[in-house]
C-alpha cells in the first residue's frame, strides 16, 4: 500500500461481525544527531536500559505490539497490526492506512511511560516571510534589512495569544529555523522564518493565522511580513480527545486497575504523531513502555517495562 516506503500490515480476521482492534506503531526514526558518542544503530544494554536510535521512539513499542499480535488467540476479535511510515514527517503512512482500513478501537504503542493517553495537541507549521529593500551594505540606511526586521518578529512571538484547554493544557510556539541574506555586501531584501505552533481544541487554522498577523502588524518595521502555512502533502494534525465513556476505553482502564493494582495515570500528548490520525477517526488509546530522552543522543527504553507492557496488552486483548 502507499507510504514512504510502504507500510507493513498484518491481519487476523475471524468474522465480519467481530470488532476490529488495530495495533499501531511507526517504523521511522529521526535522523541520528551528531552528539551520539556511540554508533546509534548498534543497540547497547546498560543495566535495565536499552540504548540506541529509536529504542524509545519507537522500536521498543513496535516489538511489544508485534509479540502481542503473534500471541493473541482471541477468536472474538479481528486483529490488525499496522507498522506505519513517515510518522516523524507528515504521517503519510497513517493517512494511507486509514483510507483503506477501519477499526472499532486502536492501541498505539508509543512510549507513554505506562500512562494511558487519551488525546493530544495538534500542530501547524507556519512560514513567515519578510520582504525588505536591498541596498549596498555600506549604506544600510538606503535599504530595509529583512533580517533585522525578522529578528523583531522573533522577539515578538511571546506576545502571540495561545489558548488553554482543561485537558490538553495550552498551545505553544517554537521558532525552528531562519534563513535570509547573501554573502555579497548587500542589505538582505528577504528573510524566512519557520515556526512550530502546537494547538489545543478551538485553535483553528484561521485563528492561528489571525493571531500571528495581529501581532506582526503592530511592529514598527520597514519590511512587509507575510504569514503563510508550510506546504504539506497531508493535512496538518488536529488536536483530539477520546471519550472516556467509550466501552473499549472503559474496559482498558478497568483492566489496568486489575493488573497493576493501582489507578492509571490518564495523560494527553504534548506533541503530535500518528495517534492524531487514528484518534480523530476512532477510539484510540496510546499505551507503551517507559522510554527516556526520545529525539536525543541519550535515547533509551526500560527492558522491564517492555516485557510488562507486552504481557499487559496480550492479556487485555485476550479478555475482549
BELHU-V71608 format. One record per residue. N is the residue number from 1. RES is the residue in three letters. SS is DSSP state (H for helix, E for strand, L for the rest). Layout:
BEGIN
{{N RES SS} {N RES SS}}
END
This chain:
BEGIN
{{1 UNK L} {2 UNK L} {3 UNK E} {4 UNK L} {5 UNK L} {6 UNK E} {7 UNK L} {8 UNK E} {9 UNK E} {10 UNK E} {11 UNK E} {12 UNK E} {13 UNK L} {14 UNK L} {15 UNK L} {16 UNK L} {17 UNK L} {18 UNK L} {19 UNK E} {20 UNK E} {21 UNK E} {22 UNK E} {23 UNK E} {24 UNK E} {25 UNK E} {26 UNK E} {27 UNK L} {28 UNK L} {29 UNK L} {30 UNK L} {31 UNK L} {32 UNK L} {33 UNK L} {34 UNK L} {35 UNK L} {36 UNK L} {37 UNK L} {38 UNK L} {39 UNK L} {40 UNK L} {41 UNK L} {42 UNK L} {43 UNK L} {44 UNK E} {45 UNK E} {46 UNK E} {47 UNK L} {48 UNK L} {49 UNK E} {50 UNK E} {51 UNK E} {52 UNK L} {53 UNK L} {54 UNK L} {55 UNK H} {56 UNK H} {57 UNK H} {58 UNK H} {59 UNK H} {60 UNK H} {61 UNK H} {62 UNK H} {63 UNK H} {64 UNK H} {65 UNK H} {66 UNK H} {67 UNK H} {68 UNK H} {69 UNK H} {70 UNK H} {71 UNK H} {72 UNK L} {73 UNK L} {74 UNK L} {75 UNK L} {76 UNK L} {77 UNK E} {78 UNK E} {79 UNK E} {80 UNK E} {81 UNK E} {82 UNK E} {83 UNK E} {84 UNK E} {85 UNK L} {86 UNK L} {87 UNK L} {88 UNK L} {89 UNK L} {90 UNK L} {91 UNK L} {92 UNK H} {93 UNK H} {94 UNK H} {95 UNK H} {96 UNK H} {97 UNK H} {98 UNK H} {99 UNK H} {100 UNK H} {101 UNK L} {102 UNK L} {103 UNK L} {104 UNK L} {105 UNK E} {106 UNK E} {107 UNK E} {108 UNK E} {109 UNK L} {110 UNK L} {111 UNK L} {112 UNK L} {113 UNK L} {114 UNK L} {115 UNK L} {116 UNK E} {117 UNK E} {118 UNK E} {119 UNK E} {120 UNK E} {121 UNK L} {122 UNK E} {123 UNK E} {124 UNK E} {125 UNK E} {126 UNK E} {127 UNK E} {128 UNK E} {129 UNK E} {130 UNK E} {131 UNK E} {132 UNK L} {133 UNK E} {134 UNK L} {135 UNK L} {136 UNK E} {137 UNK H} {138 UNK H} {139 UNK H} {140 UNK H} {141 UNK H} {142 UNK H} {143 UNK L} {144 UNK E} {145 UNK L} {146 UNK H} {147 UNK H} {148 UNK H} {149 UNK H} {150 UNK H} {151 UNK H} {152 UNK H} {153 UNK H} {154 UNK H} {155 UNK H} {156 UNK H} {157 UNK H} {158 UNK H} {159 UNK H} {160 UNK L} {161 UNK L} {162 UNK L} {163 UNK L} {164 UNK E} {165 UNK E} {166 UNK L} {167 UNK L} {168 UNK L} {169 UNK E} {170 UNK E} {171 UNK L} {172 UNK E} {173 UNK E} {174 UNK E} {175 UNK E} {176 UNK E} {177 UNK E} {178 UNK E} {179 UNK E} {180 UNK E} {181 UNK L} {182 UNK L} {183 UNK L} {184 UNK L} {185 UNK L} {186 UNK E} {187 UNK L} {188 UNK L} {189 UNK L} {190 UNK E} {191 UNK E} {192 UNK E} {193 UNK E} {194 UNK E} {195 UNK E} {196 UNK E} {197 UNK E} {198 UNK E} {199 UNK E} {200 UNK L} {201 UNK L} {202 UNK L} {203 UNK L} {204 UNK L} {205 UNK H} {206 UNK H} {207 UNK H} {208 UNK H} {209 UNK H} {210 UNK H} {211 UNK H} {212 UNK H} {213 UNK H} {214 UNK H} {215 UNK H} {216 UNK H} {217 UNK H} {218 UNK L} {219 UNK L} {220 UNK L} {221 UNK L} {222 UNK L} {223 UNK L} {224 UNK E} {225 UNK E} {226 UNK E} {227 UNK E} {228 UNK E} {229 UNK E} {230 UNK L} {231 UNK L} {232 UNK L} {233 UNK L} {234 UNK L} {235 UNK L} {236 UNK L} {237 UNK L} {238 UNK L} {239 UNK L} {240 UNK E} {241 UNK E} {242 UNK L} {243 UNK L} {244 UNK L} {245 UNK L} {246 UNK L} {247 UNK H} {248 UNK H} {249 UNK H} {250 UNK H} {251 UNK H} {252 UNK H} {253 UNK H} {254 UNK H} {255 UNK H} {256 UNK H} {257 UNK H} {258 UNK H} {259 UNK H} {260 UNK H} {261 UNK L} {262 UNK L} {263 UNK L} {264 UNK L} {265 UNK L} {266 UNK E} {267 UNK E} {268 UNK E} {269 UNK E} {270 UNK L} {271 UNK L} {272 UNK L} {273 UNK L} {274 UNK H} {275 UNK H} {276 UNK H} {277 UNK H} {278 UNK H} {279 UNK H} {280 UNK L} {281 UNK L} {282 UNK L} {283 UNK L} {284 UNK E} {285 UNK E} {286 UNK E} {287 UNK L} {288 UNK L} {289 UNK L} {290 UNK L} {291 UNK E} {292 UNK E} {293 UNK L} {294 UNK L} {295 UNK L} {296 UNK L} {297 UNK L} {298 UNK L} {299 UNK L} {300 UNK E} {301 UNK E} {302 UNK E} {303 UNK H} {304 UNK H} {305 UNK H} {306 UNK H} {307 UNK H} {308 UNK H} {309 UNK H} {310 UNK H} {311 UNK H} {312 UNK H} {313 UNK H} {314 UNK H} {315 UNK H} {316 UNK H} {317 UNK H} {318 UNK H} {319 UNK H} {320 UNK L}}
END
